[in-house]
Amino acid sequence: MEIDNSTYKVIFKHGKVWAIMPTPPDDADIRDYTYNARYIVSDGKEYDLENRQSVLSIDIPDYLSFSSSMESPTGYLEYILQRKASAISKSNRKQAIILLSKSNQLMLYSPFKHNKETYYRIVNWLEQDLDFELADRWKQWIEAHVPTYEQEAHERSQETLAQCREFGTDLVEIQWCGAMSAVVAKYQGRVYSISGVDKRFPPLPDFIKTQGFVEAPFYGSIEPYFDFTGTIHYKGKEVNARKISWRAFKDDRSPEEKAAYMKRRTDALEKEQAKLNLYAFNKLRAALPDLTPKSLSTIYRWRDNPKPQYRAKYDALMEAIQDNGIEFPPKQLDMPPEPIDPEPSYNGGKRKLFWK
């Protein structure tokens, strides 16, 4: 059903969708109204999302405190601006870029912690548009304003330790997860005593207290543990928390876990390589617009196609690349080294067994 977005207004309170006026039909998909809205009202002020100056004038919402770690970003104003940008990216690219820029500004203040890739969306779009100068300025802005993974993890760990003090518990858990490195495997799936006083469990290593995780980004982070059942989830089962916490401090991954970890590393490397390839391709489009096809995959099809006309196109492009001193294809990234154990000799220290 076609929606006339000029007749509806999405109302936001404290940075989150509160209502749509007039009320959509009962069988309507509310997302169609929120993601394509032209007019919004945020904290009592009306804005036109298809007007440049109106978007730039959007005030930082009076955000409320973040209420749940499981909460979705989809109801937040900055997310709606992202979706609106997607909706008009083909028909009004300049306005779409403006929406992304305002979204980036709001994300800094939002109680929902958006990942860095979301901030970099505007950079990707600008590079696609061959506006490398503005893309570089946005890169600098993001690096200057958006916390690093390490900074965020440290902040989260301090929040966790504060929660433990508030709830009166000295215990934290590093949850077991599959596809982890040897270092994380050593520390995960255990309960720790923050102070080291509770001898039922090993003391929390100092480096985890300091940085808030075992391995960046956010692998092996701490969560409050409440000893209600005396169990902990480990490798698909509920097991005795004390006993599993005192198992040997070593890499105890199964072959399947190791294979899953290598796949995660390989997938991450391929993703980074794809970003590098796309950046190089966009640079090539800017330098040789008459010879470069519309997509990176086309270049590889030319290269691999045995027909003379395609090979001729590929050879002409490669010759022009060489004549202009352009680096293409880009360098191949190497697999990063395995994480180093911050405390290789850590074994939990001396303890008295409390289980039979």
RAVENJO-V509476 format. One record per residue. RES is the residue in one letter. SS is DSSP state (h for helix, s for strand, l for the rest). PSI is psi in whole degrees, 0 to 359 (999 if undefined). D_CENTER is the distance of its C-alpha to the mean C-alpha in Angstrom with 1 decimal. Layout:
BEGIN
[[RES,SS,PSI,D_CENTER] [RES,SS,PSI,D_CENTER]]
END
This chain:
BEGIN
[[M,l,132,33.5] [E,l,131,33.3] [I,l,127,32.1] [D,l,98,33.6] [N,l,354,30.7] [S,l,349,33.3] [T,l,354,34.9] [Y,l,149,32.0] [K,s,134,30.1] [V,s,124,26.9] [I,s,127,27.5] [F,s,137,24.8] [K,s,129,25.6] [H,l,35,23.5] [G,l,5,20.7] [K,s,151,20.6] [V,s,130,22.6] [W,s,322,26.0] [A,s,165,28.4] [I,s,129,29.4] [M,s,132,32.8] [P,l,166,35.0] [T,l,127,33.9] [P,l,164,32.8] [P,l,155,34.9] [D,l,327,34.4] [D,l,10,33.2] [A,l,150,30.7] [D,l,110,27.0] [I,h,331,25.6] [R,h,327,22.5] [D,h,330,24.9] [Y,h,320,26.2] [T,h,319,23.1] [Y,h,339,21.1] [N,l,12,24.3] [A,l,142,25.8] [R,l,319,27.8] [Y,s,136,28.9] [I,s,159,27.1] [V,s,116,28.4] [S,s,119,26.2] [D,l,43,28.1] [G,l,355,31.3] [K,s,136,30.8] [E,s,142,30.8] [Y,s,150,28.7] [D,s,112,29.0] [L,l,355,25.7] [E,l,16,27.8] [N,l,125,29.4] [R,h,307,27.9] [Q,h,326,29.6] [S,h,317,28.9] [V,h,316,25.1] [L,h,338,25.3] [S,l,0,27.4] [I,l,125,25.0] [D,l,154,25.2] [I,l,123,22.4] [P,l,158,22.7] [D,l,74,24.3] [Y,l,144,21.3] [L,l,166,22.2] [S,l,148,20.7] [F,l,131,17.7] [S,l,335,19.6] [S,l,137,17.6] [S,l,346,14.5] [M,l,1,14.8] [E,l,146,15.0] [S,l,149,13.4] [P,h,354,12.3] [T,h,341,14.7] [G,h,358,17.6] [Y,s,149,16.5] [L,h,319,18.2] [E,h,328,15.3] [Y,h,320,13.9] [I,h,321,17.5] [L,h,323,17.8] [Q,h,315,15.0] [R,h,322,16.8] [K,h,321,20.1] [A,h,318,19.1] [S,h,321,18.5] [A,h,328,21.8] [I,h,11,23.8] [S,l,327,22.2] [K,l,322,25.2] [S,l,331,27.9] [N,l,75,26.9] [R,h,319,24.4] [K,h,317,25.2] [Q,h,325,24.7] [A,h,319,21.3] [I,h,320,20.3] [I,h,319,21.8] [L,h,319,19.7] [L,h,322,16.4] [S,h,319,17.9] [K,h,322,18.8] [S,h,316,15.5] [N,h,319,14.0] [Q,h,316,16.9] [L,h,325,16.6] [M,h,331,12.9] [L,l,331,14.3] [Y,l,348,16.8] [S,l,141,15.1] [P,l,343,15.3] [F,l,128,12.1] [K,l,103,9.2] [H,l,145,6.7] [N,l,163,3.5] [K,h,331,5.4] [E,h,326,5.4] [T,h,319,7.0] [Y,h,323,9.3] [Y,l,358,10.2] [R,h,320,11.4] [I,h,325,14.7] [V,h,315,15.1] [N,h,318,14.9] [W,h,317,17.4] [L,h,323,19.7] [E,h,324,19.9] [Q,h,325,20.8] [D,l,1,23.4] [L,l,22,24.6] [D,l,74,24.2] [F,h,330,23.1] [E,h,312,24.6] [L,h,325,22.6] [A,h,318,19.4] [D,h,324,20.2] [R,h,322,20.9] [W,h,324,17.5] [K,h,314,16.0] [Q,h,320,18.3] [W,h,315,17.5] [I,h,314,13.8] [E,h,331,14.7] [A,h,332,17.4] [H,h,332,15.8] [V,l,127,12.1] [P,l,150,12.2] [T,l,167,11.3] [Y,h,319,9.6] [E,h,318,13.3] [Q,h,318,14.3] [E,h,319,11.8] [A,h,320,12.9] [H,h,317,16.5] [E,h,317,16.4] [R,h,320,15.3] [S,h,322,18.0] [Q,h,324,20.5] [E,h,320,19.8] [T,h,315,20.4] [L,h,324,23.6] [A,h,321,24.7] [Q,h,320,24.3] [C,h,318,26.4] [R,h,318,29.1] [E,h,320,29.1] [F,h,356,29.5] [G,l,33,32.0] [T,l,144,30.4] [D,l,7,30.3] [L,s,139,28.2] [V,s,159,24.5] [E,s,140,23.0] [I,s,108,20.5] [Q,l,147,19.8] [W,l,136,20.6] [C,l,152,18.0] [G,l,172,18.9] [A,l,40,17.7] [M,l,163,17.7] [S,l,171,19.4] [A,h,325,23.0] [V,h,311,22.1] [V,h,322,19.8] [A,h,326,22.4] [K,h,324,25.1] [Y,h,342,23.6] [Q,l,166,21.8] [G,l,37,23.8] [R,s,158,25.9] [V,s,141,27.0] [Y,s,153,27.7] [S,s,122,30.1] [I,l,314,28.5] [S,l,339,32.0] [G,l,359,33.4] [V,l,323,36.3] [D,l,100,35.7] [K,l,358,37.1] [R,l,336,36.1] [F,l,156,32.7] [P,s,151,31.7] [P,s,146,30.8] [L,l,123,27.1] [P,l,143,26.9] [D,h,323,26.9] [F,h,331,24.0] [I,h,322,21.7] [K,h,320,23.2] [T,h,308,22.5] [Q,h,344,19.0] [G,l,3,17.8] [F,l,168,16.5] [V,l,315,18.2] [E,s,135,15.7] [A,l,149,12.6] [P,l,120,9.8] [F,l,23,10.9] [Y,s,127,13.3] [G,l,45,16.5] [S,l,161,15.8] [I,l,148,18.8] [E,s,150,19.7] [P,s,143,23.1] [Y,l,129,25.7] [F,l,119,28.7] [D,l,58,31.6] [F,l,318,32.8] [T,l,345,33.3] [G,l,15,33.3] [T,s,167,30.9] [I,s,148,27.4] [H,s,125,25.4] [Y,s,119,25.7] [K,l,47,25.4] [G,l,3,25.9] [K,s,157,28.7] [E,s,119,29.6] [V,s,167,31.5] [N,s,119,33.4] [A,h,320,31.0] [R,h,315,33.6] [K,h,315,34.6] [I,h,332,31.2] [S,h,338,30.1] [W,l,12,33.1] [R,l,165,32.7] [A,l,137,32.9] [F,l,85,30.1] [K,l,172,29.3] [D,l,108,27.2] [D,l,32,28.3] [R,l,148,25.9] [S,l,165,27.7] [P,h,324,27.9] [E,h,321,25.6] [E,h,320,22.9] [K,h,319,23.4] [A,h,320,23.2] [A,h,323,20.0] [Y,h,317,18.5] [M,h,324,20.0] [K,h,319,18.6] [R,h,318,15.0] [R,h,317,15.8] [T,h,317,17.6] [D,h,319,15.0] [A,h,320,12.5] [L,h,317,15.5] [E,h,325,16.5] [K,h,317,13.2] [E,h,321,13.7] [Q,h,320,17.3] [A,h,321,16.8] [K,h,316,15.1] [L,h,319,18.0] [N,h,317,20.5] [L,h,320,19.4] [Y,h,315,19.7] [A,h,321,23.1] [F,h,317,24.2] [N,h,323,23.6] [K,h,321,25.6] [L,h,320,28.2] [R,h,321,28.4] [A,h,323,29.1] [A,h,323,31.7] [L,l,67,33.5] [P,l,330,33.0] [D,l,338,36.3] [L,l,338,35.6] [T,l,130,31.9] [P,l,178,31.1] [K,l,340,28.5] [S,l,153,26.0] [L,h,322,25.2] [S,h,331,26.3] [T,h,322,29.7] [I,h,316,30.3] [Y,h,328,29.9] [R,h,320,32.1] [W,h,315,34.8] [R,h,321,34.7] [D,h,353,35.1] [N,l,126,37.6] [P,l,348,41.2] [K,l,136,42.8] [P,h,322,44.2] [Q,h,327,42.9] [Y,h,319,39.3] [R,h,325,39.9] [A,h,321,41.7] [K,h,317,38.7] [Y,h,315,36.5] [D,h,321,39.2] [A,h,320,39.7] [L,h,315,36.0] [M,h,324,35.9] [E,h,318,39.1] [A,h,322,37.9] [I,h,313,34.7] [Q,h,318,37.0] [D,h,329,39.4] [N,l,3,36.8] [G,l,33,35.2] [I,l,139,31.7] [E,l,101,29.3] [F,l,133,28.6] [P,l,160,27.3] [P,l,167,24.8] [K,l,151,24.9] [Q,l,128,23.6] [L,l,145,21.0] [D,l,152,22.2] [M,l,125,20.5] [P,l,153,19.4] [P,l,159,21.8] [E,l,145,21.4] [P,l,145,20.2] [I,l,135,23.3] [D,l,119,24.5] [P,l,332,24.9] [E,l,76,27.9] [P,l,335,29.4] [S,l,4,32.6] [Y,l,129,31.1] [N,l,16,32.8] [G,l,347,32.6] [G,l,183,36.1] [K,l,146,39.3] [R,l,165,39.3] [K,l,133,41.6] [L,l,135,40.9] [F,l,10,40.8] [W,l,162,40.8] [K,l,999,43.5]]
END
